[in-house]
Amino acid sequence: MSKSLGNDKQVFNTDNLIKEAFISLSNEKSFEDITVKDIAERTPVNRSTFYSHFEDKFDLLNAFIYDTLMTVISDTINSDTKLTEKTLQDLILIMYDYHQYIETNFKKLYKSASVLIDIRVQLKLQDIILEMLNNIKSFSTDEQEKLELVTVMLSSGIYCSTKRWYSKGSSKDPSSLLKEVLPFMTSGLKSVINDLK
């Protein structure tokens, strides 16, 4: 194995050790009470090693959110996916699954850091939607500004509606949610795309 591959594997393993310690601690205490010192004491790495991998616990939370979100979306969305009615439907179902996954596996962390998680997931969802819109065609700089506003509306709509739907009862069928929100989002998306043509 080459030295760089060995270093990459070591970095990956250290990242995972830190993330596992963070998840373990988040089952015991709230996010605001977890310190870098706690994480370092739970792993075979010291604080300086932690800081060589993550800026702080907020950066670690971002990595956790990205990892969990990408776990949920990786089978459905890829870098060349275009935003269509079908992919909007997929995003709604993915976000419903995400809420279920987080609530089931990381309940205490989700409860104590819900505002941070909500903001960061919506920002990542905005990036995904913008990339999918840009896969439709090339847009001018002026059009990009309009697209960015559209991504804020779509990502907020998808995230908030799926969170509310899930919080009202995990036994509720997400296909009913699709019937309620998809026509509204699809007509708005078609209108924007037509305006930009």
Number of C-alpha atoms within 10 A of each C-alpha: 6 7 8 9 10 11 12 12 12 12 14 13 12 18 18 12 18 24 18 16 18 25 19 15 20 21 14 12 13 15 22 12 11 15 14 18 11 14 24 19 13 17 17 12 14 14 14 11 14 21 12 10 15 17 10 13 18 13 12 19 21 16 15 17 19 16 11 15 21 14 11 16 17 10 9 11 17 12 9 11 17 20 21 15 16 12 16 20 20 16 23 24 18 22 24 23 19 23 20 18 15 17 17 11 12 15 15 20 24 20 14 16 15 14 10 14 19 16 13 16 21 20 16 16 22 21 16 20 25 22 18 21 23 17 15 14 10 10 16 9 9 9 13 16 12 13 20 16 12 19 24 18 15 22 24 19 16 24 24 16 19 26 18 12 19 22 14 10 9 13 9 12 11 17 11 10 17 18 11 12 16 17 13 11 18 18 12 15 20 13 11 14 13 9 9 14 8
